[in-house]
């Protein structure tokens, strides 16, 4: 499978940053599902392509909503991200082991479904 790119189009006067996040692809009830435990977002479809498109929309809508509400960085912190005012690496997602401990849906998928894991880049507005 080629890498999935779910980059947002959000930036601010300081620009944007691209962060790699882990993504899982698996099948459940004949649906293809892409799940990102670091963002607690998923997309689904009848095919992998539809699941990718659905996931990209979910990421875009999440970033649009939280950016415009001014809650993106608070929300990422609640999801276990490390947030720093560092220009080169201001946001770091939780590790896979941290996600397994804190995300019940990820644990359920990990324990019950064969899946493919890959990383994808997500562009976030630069931390002000």
C-alpha positions as CSV (number, residue, x, y, z in Angstrom):
1,X,0.0,0.0,0.0
2,X,1.3,3.4,-0.9
3,X,1.6,5.9,2.0
4,X,-1.4,7.8,3.0
5,X,-1.2,11.6,3.0
6,X,-3.8,13.4,5.0
7,X,-2.2,16.8,5.2
8,X,-4.3,19.7,6.2
9,X,-4.2,23.2,4.6
10,X,-4.0,25.1,7.9
11,X,-1.3,27.5,8.8
12,X,-0.8,30.7,10.5
13,X,1.6,33.6,10.1
14,X,4.3,31.3,11.5
15,X,3.5,28.7,8.8
16,X,2.8,25.0,9.4
17,X,4.6,21.9,10.5
18,X,4.2,18.3,9.3
19,X,4.0,15.6,12.0
20,X,4.2,11.9,11.3
21,X,1.4,9.9,12.9
22,X,0.8,6.2,13.0
23,X,-2.2,4.9,11.0
24,X,-3.8,1.5,10.9
25,X,-5.6,-0.1,8.0
26,X,-7.9,-3.0,8.7
27,X,-11.2,-4.6,7.7
28,X,-14.3,-5.0,9.9
29,X,-17.6,-6.2,8.7
30,X,-16.4,-6.0,5.0
31,X,-15.5,-2.3,5.5
32,X,-12.0,-0.9,5.0
33,X,-11.2,1.3,8.0
34,X,-8.3,3.6,8.5
35,X,-7.7,4.6,12.2
36,X,-5.3,7.1,13.6
37,X,-5.0,6.5,17.4
38,X,-2.9,9.6,17.9
39,X,-5.7,11.7,16.7
40,X,-8.5,9.3,17.6
41,X,-9.9,9.7,14.1
42,X,-11.0,7.1,11.5
43,X,-12.4,6.9,8.0
44,X,-14.1,4.0,6.3
45,X,-15.3,2.8,2.9
46,X,-16.0,-0.2,0.7
47,X,-12.4,0.1,-0.6
48,X,-9.1,1.2,0.7
49,X,-9.3,4.3,-1.6
50,X,-12.7,5.2,-0.1
51,X,-11.4,4.7,3.4
52,X,-8.4,7.0,2.6
53,X,-10.7,9.7,1.2
54,X,-13.0,9.4,4.3
55,X,-10.0,9.6,6.6
56,X,-8.6,12.6,4.9
57,X,-12.0,14.4,5.3
58,X,-12.2,13.4,9.0
59,X,-8.7,14.9,9.6
60,X,-9.5,18.0,7.6
61,X,-12.7,18.6,9.5
62,X,-11.1,18.0,12.8
63,X,-8.3,20.4,12.1
64,X,-10.7,23.0,10.7
65,X,-12.9,22.8,13.7
66,X,-10.3,22.8,16.4
67,X,-8.2,25.5,14.6
68,X,-11.1,27.9,14.3
69,X,-12.2,27.2,17.8
70,X,-8.7,27.8,19.1
71,X,-8.6,24.4,20.8
72,X,-6.3,22.3,18.6
73,X,-3.3,22.4,20.9
74,X,-5.3,21.8,24.0
75,X,-7.1,18.9,22.3
76,X,-3.8,17.3,21.1
77,X,-2.4,17.6,24.7
78,X,-5.5,15.7,26.0
79,X,-4.8,13.0,23.4
80,X,-1.4,12.5,24.9
81,X,0.7,14.7,22.6
82,X,3.8,16.5,23.8
83,X,3.4,20.2,23.0
84,X,6.5,22.5,23.1
85,X,7.1,26.0,21.7
86,X,10.0,24.6,19.6
87,X,10.0,25.7,16.0
88,X,11.5,22.5,14.7
89,X,9.4,20.0,16.7
90,X,6.6,21.7,18.5
91,X,4.2,18.7,18.6
92,X,5.1,15.0,19.1
93,X,2.3,12.3,19.1
94,X,2.3,9.7,21.8
95,X,4.2,6.5,21.2
96,X,2.4,3.3,20.2
97,X,2.9,1.8,23.6
98,X,1.4,5.0,25.2
99,X,-1.5,4.8,22.8
100,X,-2.2,1.1,23.6
101,X,-2.5,2.0,27.3
102,X,-4.7,5.1,26.8
103,X,-6.9,4.4,23.8
104,X,-9.4,1.6,24.2
105,X,-10.4,1.6,20.5
106,X,-6.7,1.1,19.5
107,X,-6.4,-1.7,22.0
108,X,-9.5,-3.4,20.6
109,X,-8.2,-3.2,17.0
110,X,-4.7,-4.3,18.1
111,X,-6.1,-7.4,19.9
112,X,-8.8,-8.4,17.5
113,X,-7.9,-7.6,13.9
114,X,-5.0,-8.1,11.4
115,X,-3.9,-4.7,10.3
116,X,-1.3,-2.8,8.3
117,X,0.5,0.0,10.2
118,X,2.1,2.9,8.4
119,X,2.9,6.5,9.2
120,X,1.4,9.5,7.4
121,X,2.2,13.2,7.5
122,X,-0.4,15.6,8.9
123,X,0.2,19.3,8.6
124,X,-0.7,21.4,11.6
125,X,-0.6,25.2,11.9
126,X,2.6,26.3,13.6
127,X,2.3,26.7,17.3
128,X,2.0,30.4,18.1
